Amino acid sequence: MRGVFLDIASLSPNDLDLQPVLSSLDHWQQFDSTTPQQCASRIQDATVVVTNKVVLDKPQILAAKKLQLICVAATGTNNIDLQSAEEKGIEVRNVAAYATASVTEHVLALLLTLTRQLDRYRRAASRWPTSKHFCVFDTPIQELAGKKLGIIGYGELGQAVATVARALGMDVLIAQRSNSPPQPDRIPLAKLLPQVDVLSLHCPLTADTKNLIGREELSLMQAHAILINTARGALVDNQSLLDALLCGQIGAAAIDVLDEEPPPDDHLLLNTDLANLIVTPHIAWASQAARQRLINGVARNIHSFLANNEPPVAGETGC
């Protein structure tokens, strides 16, 4: 069997042990990256394809005559045409929960950077020697204890963030999933937004959630509220967010994802010098431990697939 890893460089593998994956099949090809034009030729003879973000759409899947398994080196499978894969009998397996700790810590780091004004006070240390007092204190610092955190998307990541928030003394409010029956511990979004001091997004990107947070939703939030998005960039309407930050409609935002990745040079959220906006380049998931768990998870998916598809041992009866 032949395996192909289409975009290994996206995992920054230099500090990872790749043997769990590489020992799963007799032959592997690894590519740092793969363009849409290169994809079809690279997977045409593959039995197993591993992709992080390379898109496998219908023409490519249909043309890969030997393909039996697609391993997504991520949790989200929105880069795979799942219907085409199902029609061809190709299994698609992702890796869940590998980055829970990493993403949760990143959410907390973003939130504390904003509430504790860490960037501002790192720069203020240069003025410390000339201070008349024992400290340099010129910007208010907030505490998280007693604040209300709203969470949209209460799966693995949303629950982990909620656990940490409660440990810090925050009250957690959970948004009602759109187009689903009411639940006693969930709050409709329009009622949740005016209550929260912090809003953290952890839901998948679907047709229903695209631009979930736009001009109307931002207008419902408190003037001091903080928006954090470590999920998918297109959950938030970028222009509406920028306008809300510029006019003081909300207090601050910290985002790890954009609607287009990598973004163009002129992306509107990268060409502003707002003190109340933090942008990090989609690295909430990327601790060394999380990336190794991801590799190990891909390997487990391959071994599990092979075990389920092994021919009967000599002397046994297949059925």
C-alpha positions, 0 to 999 in steps of 0.5 A: 500500500502506498501512502501520501502526505500532501502538506506535512510542512503545515504541521512544522514536523521538525520537532515531531516523531513521524515514525508512528505514521511512516511505519504504518505502510510500506511506502510513503511520499511526503510533500511539504505542500501541494497545490490544487494543480498538483493534487490529482497526480500525487494521489492517483496511485495512493491507497491512503492520503493524509491531508491537513488543509489540502482540499480533496474535491470531487474530481480528485477523489473520483480520479484516485482509483486506488484510494481507500482512506483519507486521513484528515490531520485535523478535526475539521473535514470541511476540506473533503468532499464527503459525499464523493468519498462516501459514493466511492466507498472511501473512508474519511477519518479525522482526529478529534480532541488532540488540541484541546489543551493547546486551544484552551490555553491560547484562549486564556492567553489571549484573554489575559493579554487583553484584560491584564494589558500585558502588551502595554505593560511590557512596553511600559517596563522601559519607562520603569527606571524613571518612575516616581513610584515603585510601579508604572501604572497608567492603564486599568487592569481587569480581573476575570473573576466575576465576569460572564463568559459566553460560549458558542459551541459547547463541544470538546473545546467549548467545555474545556474553556468553560472548565478553565473559566469557572476555575478562574471564578467566571460565570459561564453562559452557553448559547443555544444552538441555532435551529435546534430545540430549546435546552434548559441550560442554553440561552438564545444568542440574542439574549446571551450577547447583551449579558456577557463580558467575554464571548468565545467562539468554538463552533464549526463553520457551516452554512448556518454559522457563516458570519454568525457574528455580524453587525447586528450581533456586535451591536447587542454586546456591551461596550466593554465586551471582548470577542475571542475567535479561535474556531474559524475566521468566517464565523465573524464578519470582518468589516463589522468587527473592525467597525465595532472596534473603531467606534467602541461598540465592543471593547476588544477582540482577539482572533487566531483565524481569518476568513482566508488563510493565508490572508492577502497582504491587504486584509483589513484586520492585518492593516490596522494598529488597534491596541484593542485587537490581537491577531495571531496566525492560526496557532492556537492548536499548535503546541508541540504536544498537540501536534504529536498527538495529532500525528499519533492520532493519524497513525491510529486511524491508519492502523485501525483501518488496516486491521478492519480490512485485513484478509482472514488469517490462513485456516480461518473462514471469512464471512 
